[in-house]
Amino acid sequence: MRTTRTLLAAVVAALAFAGALLFSAAPASAHDVAESTAPANGATVAEVPASVSITFNNPPLAIGSGVTVSEGGQNWADGAVEIIDNQAVQKLRSGAPAGKYTVVWRVVSSDSHPIEGTFSFTATTGSTTSAGGAAVPSALAAVPTAGEAAPGSSSAPRAGEGVRAQDSSEPFPWSIVGLAVVAVGIVAYLAVTARRKLAVPDEADGDDQPE
């Protein structure tokens, strides 16, 4: 019976290994990432745009979003953030001056997890957009590290609300899933072998029987 016990122990170990692989693979594909911003991070534009936007790999949820667009210690964001498909769009107030702007954003990703980050741009002339005007900037460029908060993300998007560190998203680990599938196949093979061993009496048991 020692062979049977060894096979059963191997089956249990393989099941535990397969379960660990599957559970470790699940969270890796969780959070969304920012793919680009408009204006691009570090860009210089001719004038202050009517709005700024952040493009994500999946549409964020339309709750818990906040964007500040600051220059000289003043926030020029106008109204609430608009979620349009996979973009978060923030309008700017008219009369914004030339200067360097810092954009701090926070949204709730499609998996209900808050993500945040920051980018900056410089405007050589002030805003010429009349009050209430809004146009989504058309030029998009990749964020230097997509899905990660850039330096300076400690600023809060809203008064009294701290910005937490950005959780990076990773591609789905198909290699781990493949290993899990192999482990499941090994489990199935060992289970069948164990059942056959249990169905056939051990030779040692036969030798112990009286003649």
Residue, then its C-alpha position, 0 to 999 in steps of 0.5 A: m500500500r506504500t505505492t498507493r499512499t505515495l501516489l495520493a500524496a503526489v495528487v494532493a501536492a499537484l492540486a495545491f500547486a495548480g491552485a496556487l498558480l491560478f490564484s496568483a495569475a488572477p490579480a495580475s490582469a486587474h487594473d487599467v492603465a493610462e495610455s496617453t494624455a492631451p497635451a502630452n506630458g512635457a509638451t509645449v503648446a501655443e496656447v492654453p487648451a480648452s480642455v485636457s484629457i487622459t486616455f485609458n486602455n479600458p473605459p473608466l467608471a463614471i464615479g470618483s473621478g477628479v482632475t486638477v489643472s494647476e498653474g501658479g497655485q491656482n486650479w483652472a479646472d472647470g466643472a466635473v470630469e467627463i468620461i467619454d468612452n475610454q477618456a477622462v476629459q476635464k474642461l478649463r476655465s477661460g482666462a487661464p494664463a501662459g505658464k507651466y501647468t500640472v495636471v493631477w488626475r484620479v479615476v476609478s478603473s473598470d475593475s473598480h480600483p482607483i488609479e491616479g497619476t500626473f503630467s505637465f505641459t507648458a502654454t506659451t500664451g494664455s487661453t483664448t477660449s470664451a467661457g463655457g467653450a470646450a474642445v477636446p485636444s486632438a494631439l495624443a502622446a504616450v505617457p512616459t510610463a503608462g499606468e504609473a503616476a509620474p513624479g509629483s503625484s503626491s498632490a491631491p486632486r481634491a481638497g482634503e483628498g490625498v493621492r495614492a500611489q498608482d498601481s501598475s497593471e501587467p499583461f495577463p500571464w498566459s505562461i502561468v496559465g499554461l503551467a497550471v494546465v500542465a499541472v492539472g493534466i499531471v493531477a488527472y494522470l496521477a489520479v487515474t494511476a492511483r485508482r488503478k493501483l487501488a483496484v489491484p491488490d498489492e503483491a505483498d498482500g497476496d504473499d501474506q495470505p495463508e496457503 
